[in-house]
Each structure stands twice: as C-alpha cells, then as structure tokens.
Amino acid sequence: MDWLDSVKRIKKDKNLTNEQLSEISGISLGTLNKLLSGATTDPKLSTLLALSRAFDCSLDELLGRGDGLSRVSESEIMRKYAELDGSGKETADYIINKEYKRMRSAAMGAAIRREEVRAIRTLRLYDTGASAGTGSYLADSGYTNITVYRNAVTDSADFAVRVAGNSMNPKYQDGDILLVSSGETPQKGEFGIFSVDGESYFKQYGGDELVSLNPDYDNIPLSGVSSFICFGKVIGRIKRS
C-alpha cells in the first residue's frame, strides 16, 4: 500500500505522535491506529483529505503520487468551481460545508480537551482520615492521588484528608474531603489538621485548645501536652458524594 508508506513517512518527517496527529487532523485515535497499522486497507476519502490538511500536503503527495508539486492552488480551484454547472456547484458546496463543519467541530473538541486538561490537578489524599472524633495518626499514612477541578482554593491546597468522625457536625460531615494548605497556620477561630501526642485531629483552633463543633464532644486542651503539631490550615472541602 503505497499510500500507507507515504503517510508513515510524512508523519515521521514531521515528528508527530499518533495522539498529536489525531488532534490535528480530527481523526479519532482508534481510526488512526487502525489506519497506520494496516488494518484499514481502504480509507475513506474524507480521512485522506483530513490527513493531507494535517500534513499540509496535496492528496497526490499523501498517496505517494509524484513529488507534491501537483497540489492545486486556490486560484485553480476557484477557476474550476466557476466553470461548474449548478449541479456541480451544489455538490462542491455540500462537500466543502460538510468538511468545514467537521474540521470546526474537531478543532473545538481539541480546544475543549486541552482546557479540560488545564482545568484539573492532582492532590494527595491520605488514606487515614483526620479524626473528628477520637483521634487517628496521620503523619505516616499512605495515600492515593485524586483529581480536582482547579480554582483559587484547590490551587492553594497541598494535600487532602478525609474527615473521620462526627465531632465537627453539623458543619463538617464524616467522609467530607478537606483541602489543606501546609504552608498556612490557622489563626484562632480557623480550622486545621493537628497532632496532639501522636493522635491526629481535625478541629477549630482555639488558641489554648482545639475546639469541637459538636457539643457532644469535649474540646482538647493544649496545656501540658507532650507534643503538638499543626499539619496545615483547612482552606476548603469536597463534600462526600
């Protein structure tokens, strides 16, 4: 298949990956993979035209016919179009409009995909929850990576941790995912992730104690403790689904 050898050669010369060529041409990656592997032996004309536009070459060059000098100029196309009868012009208009809409749709889809990639980021979510109840150790916990939509809050977060317990009800629920900025220290009245004598807590900082919002739970006094660590300030949350 001379056309396949030609396509592979031009793709290699332009140093394009299959993914890049798919995005530029608007051809789905699955269709393109079948084409380049030889599984598709009789590609559609619209597919070949999309490849020729992506490679910025003539259809003849894409098919391995000659040296590419036979590419028709725009003025030649306009001259030939002017000589068509009504039926010919109707057919040409149909093909042009169809291909234009397809290329516009592909370009918009590629732009949306690029925007979607830019609109998310990865955060580390610790496996061990920050206890809102009786306390749990956090420092050496394992973690998984989660993706979140980017905004001013998520961009400022350094890691995430899940609420475990109900001592911060009703504002925070068991299972809520907290977004934490490790570079910020909570001021009095703000919320943070803390460790007191090796046990981790999600609490409101009260200056000399850690405050539970649920009246059924006691506050945790900070006087006389052996160790006190602040892991960071809670700057937002993702509600449990």
Beta strands, then each sheet from edge to edge (+ up, - down):
strand 1: 120-131
strand 2: 143-149
strand 3: 159-164
strand 4: 177-181
strand 5: 191-196
strand 6: 199-205
strand 7: 209-211
strand 8: 220-221
strand 9: 228-238
sheet 1: 2+ 1- 3- 4+ 9- 5+ 6- 7+ 8-
end
